[in-house]
Amino acid sequence: MGVDRKIAVMFNKPGVFPGFENVVSAHIQLPLKTAKLLQDNNRDCLVVTTQIPKNQVAPNCFNDISSNSVLFVSDLNKQGERSAALEGQVKGVRFRKFVLNYLQVVWALKKNKINVLQVFGTKKFILLAILYKIFCPSLKLIWTTENKCKKSSKIIELLIDKAVDTIVTTTEYVQSTLGFHKDVRLIRPGVARIFNLDSSATKKRVLFWRDPSVENGADIALKVFKALASKYEDILFTFAVRPHWNTVVSENDCDAENIEYYEYPYKNISLDQLLSESVAVLFPFRELSTNPQLAVIETLNAGVPVICSSVESNAEILRNCNLDFRLFDEVDKYTEELDKVLEKFVSSGEVDQSSIQKLEKFYNWSSYIKQCQDVYQ
């Protein structure tokens, strides 16, 4: 009976702006990868997501999913066509769209005889999904969250504990914030993006490749780069960023000759090439947009050393993989550690590339989908 269970994977905001089809955030990557793995394992899986605004397009990872298994429903959020990255988050819902969304999803669940609904998203999103059980009382509801769960009222926690059958988290850190629920499973994902690195490329740069925001510590990276640029004149200190509504570093700030600034879409260079040429990647996060931070895993998987903060699940990633790169929370410490890495590289030409095999034990898709299917039963 369990094998025949029909599964729906649900998330919202699937659109990207033209030119960004391959630059996809974790909230899109993980549910679509889950659906693809289920379909590859001959499981009946429906993808339910919100309509893509007219000024946006579907990311290329949608091409991996059977087109007749995707249902677009009304977008209830006030964000609409506005870009969260370029204009910031717009909070709230549109009541008429909320009602339409609710009716469309309930109809789809009943029409397709869905037994299991796996919802990817925030606490607000799972509270909406709980309402679906009013008309689908036998529905098994699974909530997958990659974000820390902030303290809620006892009533909200009791509601989630009662209505949600299982919570799936991707890190021990997030799991530790969900102690109010009866069944919380830790299921680590695999590596979503595999970089195609050039092993013959000359190592010559240190890279920061995140949005240039306060949360990502772009201002810290700039201070570190400026502190070391004059000492290592043959090293390029590189920002590779996306347009952002609240940037704290711009091209004008990169006034040293060997501090570079690339804004996506990058001209005459790719992220694969930048990583191929990197001695190390600097990630001085103040907080994480998702746990685990996929950029950290993807960089380590590519064999490029990482110097990063110990916030949230970063320490867990490196602890599990038994890696000694590198957890600091002060500008002077980042500078000191990067200085050591560069001194070693300049004197010996050596770059530590030991992370790949260690990552595979903890972050692989075979283990992820097997554990997910165990939860569905």
N, C-alpha and C positions, 0 to 999 in steps of 0.2 A: 504493500500500500504506500509506504514512504517513497518508493522510487517514482511512483506516478504523480506525486504531488506537483502541482503547478505553482511556479514561483514568479513573483513580480518584483523587480528591482526599481526603486523609486528615488529620484533626486530632483533638485530644481536648478534653474539658471544654467542651461546647457550651452548657451550661445557664446561666441567670441566675435571680435571684430575682424573684418577682412584683413588678411595678412598675418593673423595670429592663429591660424588653424592648427599649427603644431605646438603652440605655446598654451598649454592647458593646465588648469589648476587641479589640485588633488580632489576637490569635491566633484569633478567630472571624471577624472581618470579612474578612481577606484570603483564606482558603480558600473561604469561601462566595461572595465576589465573583468569584473565579477560576472556580468551578463555574458561576455564573450566566452569565459571559461566554462560557464554552465552550458552554453550552446555547444561548445566544443565537446562537452561530455554528454551530449544528446539529452540534455535536460530542457524541458519546456519552460522558457523564460521570457516574460514580457517586460520591456523597459518602459516605465512611465515617467515622463518629465514634463516640464512646463514649456510652453510655446517659445520659440526663438523670435525675439523682436525683429522687425523688418530691417533694421540697420545692422543686424548681426547675422552670422552664418554658423552652421554646425562645424565643430572641430573635426579634424580628420579621423579621430579615433571612433567616430560614429560609423565609419566605413567597415569596421570590423564586426558590426552587429547586423544581423538579418533585418533588412528594412521593414519587412512586414511584422516585425515583433516590437516596433517602437510606437508608442502612443503619446502624442503631445496634448497636454491639457492646459486649461486657462492659467495664466500667470497671475497670481493673486497679490503679488508684492507691488508696492508703490514705486519700486526702483525703475520698472518699465524699461525703456530703451536707454536709460542713462547708464554710463559705465561706472561701476564701483571703483575700478582702478583709477580712472581719470577724474571722476567727480565726487567720489566718496559714497558711503552707504546712505541710502534713503530708507528709513525705517517705516514700518507700518504696512497694512494690507488694505486692499480695495474691497469693500463689502460685497458688491455684486460679483466681482471676480472670484471672491472667496466661495460664494454659494455655487457659482458655475463650476469651479474647480472641484468642489466637494461632490456635486452630482455626477460629473464626468468620471471621477475616479471610482466612486461606488458602482456606477454602471459598468465600468471596465472590469472591475474585480468580479462582479456577478456574471457578466457575459462570458468572460474567459475562465470562469470557475477556478479562480485563484485560491490556493490553499495557504500560501505563505507570502507575506509582503515584507520585503527587506527594505527599510527606509534608511537612506544615507543623509545625514545632515545634523542640524542643531537641535537643541531641546524644543524650540518653538515648532520646528517641523514635525517632530514626533508627537507633540501634543495635537497637531492637526490630524495626523495619521490615526491617533487613538479614536477620533470621532468616526472614522470609517467603520469601526467595529460595531457601531450602533445598528447598522444594516447588514454587517457581515460578522456576526458574533462568533462564528467558528474559525475566523481568520487567525492564523498564527502570525503575530507581529514581532518582527526583529528590528531593532534599532542599531545601526552601525554608526558610531561617532568617532571622529578623529580629533575632537576638541575637548579641552578640559570642561568638566561640568560644574558650573558655578552653583553655589548654594541656593536652593529654592525653598519655598515654604513646604512644610510637612505635607500639606494637602497635595501639592504638585508631585512630590516624591512618592506619596502613597498611590496616587493615580497612575504614575508611570510603572511603579512596582506591580500594581494590579493588572494593568491593561497590556503592558509590553511583556511578551513571553521571555525574550532573551535580549540582552544588550551585548553587542560585539564591539570591542575596542581594539585598536591596533598597537597600543603601547601599555606598558605597566603604569606609566604616569597617569594616563587618562583613566585606566581601570581603578586607580587609587582614589579617584574623585567620585566614584559611582557606588560607594558602599551601601547606599540605601536600597539597592535592588537585589532581588533574590538570586538572579542568574546572570552573571557578567562573565563573558568569555574573552580571553585574549587571543586574537588571531592576527598574526603579523602578515602584512602583504609582501609580495615580491617587489622587484625593482621595475617600476613602470616604464621608465625611459632608459634605453641602452644607448650609450654614446658610441659612435664609430670613430675611435681615436686613431691617429696616425702615429704608429710606434717609432717612425723615423724622424718625427718632428723634433726640432731643437727646443729644449727647455729654456725658457727665457722670461717667464712672467709669473706674477702672483695675481690671482683673479678674485674679484668679488662679483658674483652673478645672481643678484636678487633685485627686487624693487628697491629704489634708493630712498627708503623710508626710515623713520626713527625706529620702528619696531625691528627692522632688519639690521639696524646698527650701521647704516651707510655712513653716517657722520663719524663713527668710531673708525671705520675702515679708512676714511679719508685722513684722519689724524695719524693712523699707523703708517699709511703710505707716505705721507709727507715727512714723517720722522725718519724713514729709511731710504727715501728716494735718492738723496744726495750721497749716501754711503754706497749704494748699489746702482751705479749709473748705467750698468749694462743690463739691468733687470727692468722689465716693464711692469708697472703697477696698474692694473686694468680694472675699470668698472664696466660691466656688461649688464645693462639694466633695461627695464621696460618703462614706458611712460607711466607716470604715477601722479595722482592728484595732490599728494602732500610730500613732494620730494625734498630732501634735506641736503642733497648733493647734486650739483649740476656741472656741466662741462666747464663753466667759468671758474669753478673751484679747483679744477685740475690744472694748476698753473706751472707745475714742474714739467720739464721736457719729457720725462719718462713716466708720467702719470697719464693714462689714457681714459677716454670716456666714450663708450659705444652705447647708443640707444637703439632698442629693437624697432624695426628690423635692421640688423647690423649691415653696414656697407662693406662689401669685399672680404668678409670674414664670417665664420660660423662659430657657434658655441662649441661644437666638436673640435674645431681647430684651436680655439682659445684654451680648452681643457688639455688638448694634446701638448700644448706648449707650456703648461703650468707646472711650476715647481710645487706650488701649494695653492689652496683656495682658502680665503678668509671669510668666515661667517660669524660676525660678532652680534648675533641676535640678542635683542632685549626680550622679545616674546615670539612665539611661533604661530604661524597662521594655521598649521595643521601638525598633528603628531602621528607618526614621525614626520619630521620635515623632509620631504622627498628629495630636496636638493642635496641634503647631506648624504643620504643613502646613495643617490645616483652618482654623486661625485666620488664617494669611496669605492663604489662598485666599478667605476672607471679606472681605479688604481691611482687616483690623485689624492695626496695627503690633505687633510682638512684641519684647520685651526678654527675652533668655534667656541661659543659660550656654552655654559652648562645648564642653561634654562630648560625647564620642562623635560622633554624626553631625549634631549641631545645626549646627556650623560648616559642614559640607558642604552642608546645605540652603540656607543663606543665601548661601554662596559661589557655588553653581551658579546661583542665581536672581539673583545680582548685587544683593542687597539690603543696605542698610547698617544694618538693625536686627538685633540689637544683642547683642554677645557679651561677657559679663563673668562673673567668677567670685568677686568680692568684694562684700560687702554695701555698702561705701561706693561702689563703682563703680555698682552697680545703682541706688542712691539718687541718685547724681549724674546718671546718664543719664535716669532717670525724671523727675527735677527739670527737666532741659532740655526733655524732651518736653512736660511740663505747662506750663512757662513759655511755650513757643512756642504751645501751644494756647490758653492764657489770653489771650495778647496778640493772636493772629491768628485763632483759631478753626480753624486748619488741622490736618488729620490726614492723614498719608501713606497713600494707598490704592493704591499702584502695584504691588502684589505679584501681582495675579491673573494678568495676561498672562504675567509672567515665570515663574510656577509651571507654567503649562500646557505649556511646552516640555519640562520634565523630568518632570512628574508627571501622566500622563494614561493612561486605561485602554486606549485604542486601541493605543498603543505597547506597553503591558504585555502584553496578551493576544497580540498578534502575535509578540512575542519568546518568550512561553511556548510557543506552538504550534511555533515553530522548534526549541525544545528537545525537544519531544515526538517529533520525527521520528527 
